[in-house]
Amino acid sequence: MSREPSQKPDSSQLRRDLRWSIRSPSLIRSTHEENVGEFPWDESYDLDTDDLQERLSGKIDRRVGHYFENLVSYYLTRIRRYELVARGWQVIEKGRTIGELDFIYRNHAGQLVHLETAVKFYLVWPHENPTGSFFIGPNASDDLDKKMRRMLEHQLPLSTRLAERFGEEISLRRAFVKGRIFYHPEDGLPAETQTRLAENHLRGTWIRRSESQWIDAYGAEARFQILRKPYWLAPVSNPGGSSAMDSAELQRQLCRHFDSSRSPVLFSVLRPTGCRSRGDELTEVDRCFVVSDQWPRQPG
């Protein structure tokens, strides 16, 4: 699969995705043992969109996580003006790489901070399955429980071994996790929820390919826009409605896609704002994943 993005971002897309990366709710909650990273976002930030576009455009490929990490890096270094000490630092013991740290930076108080980042999307499947998790990725080889164990129990503690390398202890360790949980319209909730999942997490909907007629339930006024990687973050901005389609056209495109692929499709559900002064502006009201009929038995 090509590493090139499906479209070149404009400055508006980058600004909205940067803002979403910082302002959207954390996917996980903090406990006494774990600290969830949060950063301020001030709408009055003097954001240089030319600088943002110049620094990110050459680094964008289809990987949503890589795009998100670059947005966080821009925020840390260009907006917060933290000193970036290391990024993607490989921890090697006895000649073997045992992990990689996303960011080590020095905050304004002079402390070294280890930050692990992730943006994740999981579908609720409230039935027994081989993963042992009720929160499974569109690619069924990934699940929320496995990701949280690795990040909180393996990756974050790795920085305890780096005092000699940096000449001082890491003062703070933070998990910075954003994303969305998708619920099936006809399924109930799992018997046990993920204890680390934040109550105010972003939500969406998921359906199978064979359930695409369910899209009609959004109503005649609804319009739809298929989202291409890596631009899965901020709500869609569609001031003219030019790229939006109706339910029938969306279902035709889904049919063509799944005739040759099992990869999931993510689309945005849009409705008119109802404000006369904004003309035919459409506003996002939901996100929906469509997965193959074999999911989660076979990865997407």
Summary of the structure (lengths in Angstrom):
residues: 300
radius of gyration: 20.4
end to end distance: 13.8
largest distance: 66.6
contacts: 859
relative contact order: 0.16
helix: 29%
strand: 28%
